[in-house]
Amino acid sequence: MRRKETENHYQLRVCGVLSGPIHGQIGPIGASRPHVFAASRAVRLFDYKAAFQTAVEQVKSEGRYRVFADLKRVRGQFPKAIRRRADGTEQDVIVWCSNDYLGMGQHPAVLAAMQAEIDEVGAGAGGTRNISGTTRSAVDLEAELAAWHRKEAALLFTSGYVANEATLTTLQRILPGLIVFSDSLNHASMIAGIRNGGCERHIFAHNDLEHLEALLRDAPAGAPKLVAFESVYSMDGDIADLAGTIALARKYGAMTYLDEVHAVGLYGPTGAGVAERDGLLDGVDIVECTLGKAIGVMGGYIAADAMIVDAVRSWASGFIFTTSLPPALTAGALASVRWLKAHPELREAHQERAATLKARFAAAGIPVLPSQSHIVPVHVGDPVHCKMISDLLLEEHGVYVQPINYPTVPKGTERLRFTPSPNHTDAMMDDLVRAMDRLWTHCNVARLPLAA
């Protein structure tokens, strides 16, 4: 008790709360301790609340304040949902911006596997894998994921963000002097992991292989190197030149780190991603993916040679000190992956829906941006108009699509990002295009062709 009180008093003193001499001594337990925390002069306190309020007001003044829609998904009816308004009333809506790209979060096989796992083993995992062990479904899922990407091993994380941040940070601890080459449009989780590692890093212009080669050429030949990039970039919908990037990495002795978060489940004969589609699985050293988008559940993972995975498992704080995924999630993800591998027709339907929506938008003069993938981005170019259109679509037309503003995209490129799924019908598209056409006129937003 005495030690604790002494330490507390010391911490108050060094933080500036106590500025004068101690008025009274800390005695035995139960003894009187008058005026222990008295100070000789008043302390001016920092106005923390005002600082937070200023931060929020700045976001609001820039027109990019985010309001989360209160949505209740309805089992078996994706992409339909029920929105609860601020006044408590409810509204039926169609969700047009979910990253559950294939609706697998509602698939009967996934739900059955999750329910069976809960009935058999319960809810939580009990802690980290280092302390509580590994659930059987997690072991089976890692084996399935490794085989899917033609790798020796895989490692689960609690999210795709954690997988990227933890792995990219850890690689720099394991490989002293590592030089990282990162695409300029890489996801925030990749940027965080690269920065946290503290090694030398170079940013190459988005999908610019000439710039990447110039940077690689200037780097010391004997230094360890890593090229980090994505396959599908989710805000523009473009796809990287995997073959060209891998060839450059091999030419200059660099490892490749590929984020397939927005591609896994959606591309390739079995859905393993763009690397599988392009016949390049063997050219990727480390692939990072999510279980929370096309697979429809939650979590992230890497797949690579067994020695790489074992090293990351042994060194990554983001893995070691985090409670592992609940068994119901790993069981559901396992069922989803196995189903997706066997049903390419779902991927074909997904691509058709995306192509159809792009064509319908273009025919109505709605400025859909060029996209090589399933992403359907529509240019607005102003944060206030972007949010206004989003709000009106929701309130007046029952269409839910979130505005994409800075810092997710650069200022001046604000957009609406649509992600049609195989479950979005022609009738839903008709309603959406009519609503967009009306609001584009109402809000006086530029139509096609976009000004140069």
NUNU-587080 format. One line per 3 residues: number of its first residue (from 0); their letters; for each residue x, y, z of C-alpha. Coordinates in steps of 0.25 Angstrom, whole numbers. Example, Ala and Ser with C-alpha at 12.3 -4.5 7.8 and 13.67 -1.06 7.14 Angstrom:
<nodes>
0 = as = 49 -18 31 ~ 55 -4 29 $
</nodes>
This chain:
<nodes>
0 = mrr = 0 0 0 ~ 11 10 4 ~ 19 7 -9 $
3 = ket = 6 9 -17 ~ 3 22 -11 ~ 17 27 -12 $
6 = enh = 18 23 -27 ~ 4 30 -29 ~ 9 43 -22 $
9 = yql = 22 42 -31 ~ 14 41 -44 ~ 6 53 -40 $
12 = rvc = 18 61 -36 ~ 25 58 -49 ~ 13 61 -58 $
15 = gvl = 12 75 -51 ~ -1 73 -43 ~ 8 75 -30 $
18 = sgp = 16 87 -31 ~ 20 89 -16 ~ 26 82 -4 $
21 = ihg = 18 70 1 ~ 9 74 12 ~ 8 62 21 $
24 = qig = 15 48 21 ~ 10 35 16 ~ 9 26 29 $
27 = pig = 4 12 32 ~ -9 7 27 ~ -20 14 34 $
30 = asr = -12 26 39 ~ -17 40 36 ~ -11 46 24 $
33 = phv = -15 60 23 ~ -13 69 11 ~ -5 58 3 $
36 = faa = -9 64 -10 ~ -9 79 -7 ~ -1 88 -16 $
39 = sra = 5 101 -14 ~ -1 108 -26 ~ -12 105 -36 $
42 = vrl = -9 97 -49 ~ -14 102 -62 ~ -21 89 -68 $
45 = fdy = -21 86 -83 ~ -34 87 -90 ~ -35 73 -95 $
48 = kaa = -50 74 -99 ~ -48 87 -107 ~ -36 80 -115 $
51 = fqt = -45 68 -119 ~ -57 77 -122 ~ -48 85 -131 $
54 = ave = -43 73 -138 ~ -57 68 -141 ~ -62 82 -145 $
57 = qvk = -50 83 -155 ~ -55 70 -162 ~ -69 75 -162 $
60 = seg = -65 89 -168 ~ -58 81 -180 ~ -71 73 -183 $
63 = ryr = -65 60 -180 ~ -71 57 -166 ~ -76 42 -166 $
66 = vfa = -89 38 -161 ~ -91 23 -159 ~ -104 17 -164 $
69 = dlk = -111 8 -154 ~ -114 -4 -162 ~ -119 -18 -159 $
72 = rvr = -116 -28 -169 ~ -128 -38 -171 ~ -123 -53 -172 $
75 = gqf = -125 -59 -186 ~ -129 -45 -192 ~ -116 -39 -196 $
78 = pka = -114 -28 -201 ~ -127 -23 -194 ~ -126 -17 -180 $
81 = irr = -134 -9 -170 ~ -129 4 -166 ~ -133 11 -153 $
84 = rad = -134 26 -154 ~ -130 35 -142 ~ -145 37 -138 $
87 = gte = -146 22 -137 ~ -154 19 -150 ~ -150 9 -159 $
90 = qdv = -147 8 -174 ~ -145 -3 -184 ~ -132 -1 -192 $
93 = ivw = -123 -7 -203 ~ -109 -8 -199 ~ -100 -4 -211 $
96 = csn = -86 -2 -204 ~ -84 -15 -196 ~ -70 -22 -197 $
99 = dyl = -78 -35 -195 ~ -76 -36 -210 ~ -83 -49 -212 $
102 = gmg = -93 -49 -201 ~ -85 -61 -194 ~ -88 -54 -181 $
105 = qhp = -103 -59 -183 ~ -99 -72 -190 ~ -106 -85 -183 $
108 = avl = -94 -93 -183 ~ -86 -82 -176 ~ -97 -80 -166 $
111 = aam = -99 -95 -163 ~ -84 -97 -161 ~ -84 -85 -151 $
114 = qae = -96 -90 -143 ~ -91 -104 -143 ~ -77 -99 -137 $
117 = ide = -84 -91 -126 ~ -93 -103 -122 ~ -80 -112 -122 $
120 = vga = -69 -103 -116 ~ -76 -90 -111 ~ -73 -76 -114 $
123 = gag = -59 -70 -111 ~ -45 -75 -114 ~ -41 -73 -99 $
126 = gtr = -29 -64 -102 ~ -17 -63 -111 ~ -12 -76 -117 $
129 = nis = 1 -75 -109 ~ -7 -76 -96 ~ -20 -83 -100 $
132 = gtt = -16 -92 -111 ~ -22 -93 -125 ~ -36 -97 -129 $
135 = rsa = -37 -109 -138 ~ -45 -100 -149 ~ -34 -90 -149 $
138 = vdl = -23 -101 -152 ~ -32 -107 -163 ~ -34 -93 -169 $
141 = eae = -20 -89 -169 ~ -17 -102 -177 ~ -28 -99 -186 $
144 = laa = -23 -85 -189 ~ -9 -89 -191 ~ -13 -100 -201 $
147 = whr = -22 -89 -208 ~ -11 -80 -211 ~ -1 -92 -214 $
150 = kea = 8 -88 -202 ~ 14 -97 -191 ~ 7 -90 -179 $
153 = all = -3 -79 -175 ~ -5 -71 -162 ~ -18 -65 -157 $
156 = fts = -19 -51 -152 ~ -32 -43 -146 ~ -33 -35 -158 $
159 = gyv = -27 -31 -171 ~ -22 -18 -166 ~ -15 -25 -154 $
162 = ane = -9 -36 -164 ~ -3 -25 -172 ~ 2 -16 -161 $
165 = atl = 8 -27 -153 ~ 14 -35 -164 ~ 21 -23 -171 $
168 = ttl = 26 -17 -158 ~ 31 -31 -154 ~ 38 -34 -167 $
171 = qri = 47 -21 -165 ~ 51 -27 -151 ~ 55 -40 -157 $
174 = lpg = 62 -34 -169 ~ 72 -23 -164 ~ 74 -13 -174 $
177 = liv = 62 -17 -182 ~ 58 -6 -193 ~ 43 -6 -196 $
180 = fsd = 37 -1 -209 ~ 23 2 -207 ~ 12 6 -218 $
183 = sln = 7 20 -215 ~ -8 16 -214 ~ -5 4 -204 $
186 = has = -15 3 -193 ~ -14 10 -180 ~ -11 -3 -173 $
189 = mia = 1 -6 -182 ~ 6 9 -180 ~ 5 7 -165 $
192 = gir = 13 -6 -165 ~ 24 -1 -174 ~ 25 12 -166 $
195 = ngg = 25 5 -153 ~ 37 -4 -157 ~ 46 8 -158 $
198 = cer = 54 3 -170 ~ 58 10 -182 ~ 45 12 -191 $
201 = hif = 43 17 -205 ~ 29 20 -211 ~ 27 18 -226 $
204 = ahn = 16 24 -234 ~ 4 16 -235 ~ 5 4 -244 $
207 = dle = 18 11 -251 ~ 28 0 -254 ~ 38 9 -260 $
210 = hle = 38 17 -247 ~ 39 5 -239 ~ 51 -1 -247 $
213 = all = 58 13 -246 ~ 57 12 -231 ~ 61 -3 -230 $
216 = rda = 73 0 -239 ~ 78 11 -230 ~ 77 2 -218 $
219 = pag = 90 -6 -213 ~ 90 -19 -220 ~ 93 -27 -208 $
222 = apk = 82 -21 -199 ~ 70 -29 -195 ~ 58 -23 -203 $
225 = lva = 43 -24 -203 ~ 33 -19 -213 ~ 19 -17 -206 $
228 = fes = 7 -15 -215 ~ -8 -19 -217 ~ -15 -27 -228 $
231 = vys = -28 -19 -228 ~ -28 -5 -223 ~ -42 -3 -217 $
234 = mdg = -44 12 -219 ~ -41 13 -234 ~ -44 -2 -238 $
237 = dia = -31 -3 -246 ~ -22 -16 -245 ~ -7 -16 -244 $
240 = dla = 2 -22 -254 ~ 6 -34 -246 ~ 14 -41 -256 $
243 = gti = 23 -28 -259 ~ 24 -25 -244 ~ 28 -39 -241 $
246 = ala = 38 -39 -252 ~ 45 -27 -247 ~ 46 -32 -233 $
249 = rky = 53 -44 -238 ~ 62 -36 -247 ~ 67 -28 -235 $
252 = gam = 67 -39 -224 ~ 54 -34 -217 ~ 43 -41 -209 $
255 = tyl = 29 -39 -214 ~ 18 -36 -204 ~ 4 -36 -210 $
258 = dev = -9 -31 -204 ~ -21 -38 -210 ~ -31 -33 -200 $
261 = hav = -41 -28 -211 ~ -38 -40 -220 ~ -38 -53 -212 $
264 = gly = -51 -61 -215 ~ -54 -53 -227 ~ -43 -56 -238 $
267 = gpt = -36 -68 -243 ~ -42 -82 -246 ~ -44 -85 -231 $
270 = gag = -44 -71 -226 ~ -30 -70 -220 ~ -29 -56 -226 $
273 = vae = -22 -49 -238 ~ -9 -56 -236 ~ -17 -69 -239 $
276 = rdg = -24 -63 -250 ~ -11 -59 -257 ~ -4 -72 -254 $
279 = lld = 6 -65 -244 ~ 3 -71 -231 ~ 18 -77 -230 $
282 = gvd = 23 -63 -233 ~ 18 -57 -220 ~ 26 -59 -208 $
285 = ive = 16 -54 -198 ~ 1 -52 -201 ~ -8 -45 -191 $
288 = ctl = -23 -46 -191 ~ -36 -44 -183 ~ -47 -53 -178 $
291 = gka = -56 -41 -177 ~ -60 -37 -191 ~ -63 -48 -202 $
294 = igv = -62 -59 -192 ~ -72 -52 -183 ~ -68 -54 -169 $
297 = mgg = -56 -47 -162 ~ -41 -48 -160 ~ -28 -47 -169 $
300 = yia = -17 -56 -172 ~ -4 -58 -180 ~ 1 -69 -188 $
303 = ada = 16 -72 -191 ~ 27 -82 -190 ~ 26 -90 -176 $
306 = miv = 39 -83 -171 ~ 34 -69 -174 ~ 21 -72 -167 $
309 = dav = 28 -78 -155 ~ 37 -66 -154 ~ 25 -56 -154 $
312 = rsw = 17 -65 -144 ~ 29 -64 -135 ~ 32 -49 -136 $
315 = asg = 19 -42 -139 ~ 13 -35 -127 ~ 0 -33 -135 $
318 = fif = -1 -48 -135 ~ 5 -52 -122 ~ -2 -42 -113 $
321 = tts = -16 -42 -119 ~ -28 -51 -115 ~ -30 -61 -127 $
324 = lpp = -42 -62 -135 ~ -54 -69 -129 ~ -56 -83 -134 $
327 = alt = -70 -80 -141 ~ -63 -69 -150 ~ -52 -79 -154 $
330 = aga = -62 -90 -156 ~ -70 -81 -165 ~ -59 -76 -173 $
333 = las = -54 -90 -175 ~ -68 -94 -181 ~ -68 -81 -189 $
336 = vrw = -54 -84 -196 ~ -58 -98 -199 ~ -71 -94 -205 $
339 = lka = -65 -83 -213 ~ -54 -92 -219 ~ -64 -101 -224 $
342 = hpe = -74 -90 -230 ~ -68 -82 -241 ~ -81 -78 -246 $
345 = lre = -83 -69 -235 ~ -71 -61 -239 ~ -76 -61 -253 $
348 = ahq = -89 -55 -249 ~ -82 -45 -240 ~ -74 -40 -252 $
351 = era = -86 -39 -261 ~ -94 -30 -250 ~ -82 -21 -249 $
354 = atl = -81 -19 -264 ~ -96 -17 -266 ~ -96 -6 -255 $
357 = kar = -84 1 -262 ~ -91 1 -275 ~ -105 6 -269 $
360 = faa = -98 17 -262 ~ -90 21 -275 ~ -103 21 -283 $
363 = agi = -110 31 -273 ~ -98 40 -274 ~ -94 37 -260 $
366 = pvl = -78 39 -259 ~ -74 25 -255 ~ -59 24 -255 $
369 = psq = -51 14 -263 ~ -50 1 -255 ~ -43 -12 -259 $
372 = shi = -50 -19 -247 ~ -63 -21 -240 ~ -62 -8 -234 $
375 = vpv = -72 3 -239 ~ -67 17 -235 ~ -75 29 -239 $
378 = hvg = -68 42 -239 ~ -74 54 -231 ~ -62 63 -229 $
381 = dpv = -67 71 -217 ~ -69 66 -202 ~ -82 74 -200 $
384 = hck = -89 69 -212 ~ -84 55 -210 ~ -90 54 -196 $
387 = mis = -103 61 -201 ~ -105 51 -212 ~ -102 40 -202 $
390 = dll = -112 45 -192 ~ -123 48 -202 ~ -121 34 -208 $
393 = lee = -123 28 -195 ~ -135 36 -190 ~ -143 38 -202 $
396 = hgv = -139 25 -210 ~ -135 15 -200 ~ -122 13 -207 $
399 = yvq = -110 12 -197 ~ -96 16 -203 ~ -86 23 -194 $
402 = pin = -79 35 -199 ~ -64 33 -201 ~ -56 46 -197 $
405 = ypt = -42 50 -193 ~ -34 44 -187 ~ -39 31 -193 $
408 = vpk = -37 38 -207 ~ -30 51 -210 ~ -38 64 -209 $
411 = gte = -45 67 -222 ~ -47 52 -226 ~ -59 50 -216 $
414 = rlr = -67 39 -221 ~ -78 28 -219 ~ -73 14 -219 $
417 = ftp = -83 3 -223 ~ -81 -11 -222 ~ -92 -19 -228 $
420 = spn = -93 -34 -224 ~ -99 -46 -231 ~ -111 -43 -222 $
423 = htd = -114 -29 -228 ~ -125 -31 -238 ~ -128 -23 -251 $
426 = amm = -140 -17 -244 ~ -131 -12 -233 ~ -122 -6 -244 $
429 = ddl = -133 1 -251 ~ -137 8 -238 ~ -123 12 -235 $
432 = vra = -120 18 -249 ~ -133 26 -249 ~ -130 31 -235 $
435 = mdr = -116 35 -239 ~ -120 41 -252 ~ -130 50 -244 $
438 = lwt = -121 54 -233 ~ -110 57 -243 ~ -119 68 -249 $
441 = hcn = -124 72 -235 ~ -110 74 -230 ~ -104 80 -243 $
444 = var = -93 70 -243 ~ -85 69 -256 ~ -89 57 -265 $
447 = lpl = -81 50 -276 ~ -71 53 -282 ~ -63 57 -270 $
450 = aa = -55 70 -272 ~ -41 69 -275 $
</nodes>
